[in-house]
Amino acid sequence: MSHLMNTYARQNITFTHGEGAWLWDTDGKRYLDALSGIAVNTLGHAHPRFTAALSAQIGKLIHTSNLYRVQEQEAIADKLCELSRMQEVFMCNSGCEANEAAIKLARLYGHNKGISEPTIIVMEKAFHGRTLATLSATGNRKVQAGFEPLVSGFVRVAYDDLDAIRQIAQHTPNIVAVLVEPIQGEGGIRTPDISYLQGLRKICDEHEWLLMLDEVQCGLGRTGKWFAFQHTNIMPDVMTLAKGLGSGVPVGACLAAGKATGTFKPGNHGSTFGGNPLASTAALATLNIMEQDKLLANAEKLGTWLKQQFEARLGGVKGVVTVRGQGLMLGIELDKPCGALVAKALEKGLIINVTADSVIRLLPSLIFSQAEAQQLLDILCPLVTEFLAQE
Ligand SMILES: *Cc1c(COP(=O)(O)O)cnc(C)c1O
């Protein structure tokens, strides 16, 4: 028996090492990794230039605290603002922390405007994390059950429904922000209408609310642009990042622009580890290598091709509801729960995930090659067809 708290129903597999898009288990069996640690290993496993950058930093300095200036943290903030055109950054260690920062920022923004009980609009099927505030913002009862009382100050509306927001605006006085994923990840790779973010931007401007985008899963090149909002012509006021930012090293960030800029003052928020030299170097090296190796273009090209291929091979199969997503963030929705596919894929040497019960979720690293994408198709498509043909 393990002494770990029983928080995960784990597959009984232990990986010992990896290279690129491949992982090896303790029996020496090789797996194609189409999940990359849930959208985390942007550069795949054991990327040589990433390893070298981290090793050099570890030999120099890992941590000093935020009581001093941190050169690497200033550099990653500059880089994130250059790429996103946001204005300032708070560095932390995970997605829930980035969202906690966003939620605190929105409340402070409200208090600064004289709103003593600020309310944030959140979405059905949203996922924002497992801390008390972020699980309260999450739109999944399974995540919340047993942890009541929930944090107050959230109102929930349907995703991809601008009218629902306009309606709630009429009878809820203290709204200060909308928190939303541009593509819902845990909720089942749900992509809203292309006009949704623009509509949200307009409503937020009309009411002086902050538009806060949770790009923890969909950000950082996964959809083929640096950030998912860049597929539109709008800017958010707040954006949160984590998962892929450190290519496996825990790093999160909360970015602000426009009227959200300058909200936090010394003493309002903090993190002991946040943005330390090691974490910041991991993030900087990730972004630099993504640029050098043109990984956005790869995500866009391979993702488009993969989606077409899945549509061609599975689109007409009875039991396949839709293939959706953008770039290397793809979901295949079936008409029945399909968690059993995860173990079946592992047997065949393929790592995938199932979310929202019936959606096969693919989040390969951005270094995936055409040949690897072909292998993914050739293993997964027959598995899905066989699975659906049963019973
Ligand atoms: C994973 C995820 C989070 C939570 O990130 P953690 O690092 O696990 O705290 C928040 N928002 C979204 C959209 C996510 O996918």
The ligand as an SDF file (V2000), in Angstrom:
LIG
                    3D

 15 15  0  0  0  0  0  0  0  0999 V2000
   -5.7220   22.4690  -15.2990 C   0  0  0  0  0  0  0  0  0  0  0  0
   -6.5100   23.7090  -15.2990 C   0  0  0  0  0  0  0  0  0  0  0  0
   -6.5490   24.5510  -14.1690 C   0  0  0  0  0  0  0  0  0  0  0  0
   -5.8980   24.1710  -12.8650 C   0  0  0  0  0  0  0  0  0  0  0  0
   -4.5180   24.1070  -12.9680 O   0  0  0  0  0  0  0  0  0  0  0  0
   -3.6590   23.4180  -11.7870 P   0  0  0  0  0  0  0  0  0  0  0  0
   -2.2470   23.6900  -12.2020 O   0  0  0  0  0  0  0  0  0  0  0  0
   -4.0100   21.9730  -11.7640 O   0  0  0  0  0  0  0  0  0  0  0  0
   -4.0260   24.1060  -10.5380 O   0  0  0  0  0  0  0  0  0  0  0  0
   -7.2530   25.7280  -14.2720 C   0  0  0  0  0  0  0  0  0  0  0  0
   -7.8780   26.0770  -15.4010 N   0  0  0  0  0  0  0  0  0  0  0  0
   -7.8680   25.3110  -16.4940 C   0  0  0  0  0  0  0  0  0  0  0  0
   -8.5660   25.7680  -17.7400 C   0  0  0  0  0  0  0  0  0  0  0  0
   -7.1920   24.0890  -16.4810 C   0  0  0  0  0  0  0  0  0  0  0  0
   -7.2050   23.2990  -17.5640 O   0  0  0  0  0  0  0  0  0  0  0  0
  1  2  1  0
  2  3  1  0
  2 14  2  0
  3  4  1  0
  3 10  2  0
  4  5  1  0
  5  6  1  0
  6  7  2  0
  6  8  1  0
  6  9  1  0
 10 11  1  0
 11 12  2  0
 12 13  1  0
 12 14  1  0
 14 15  1  0
M  END
$$$$
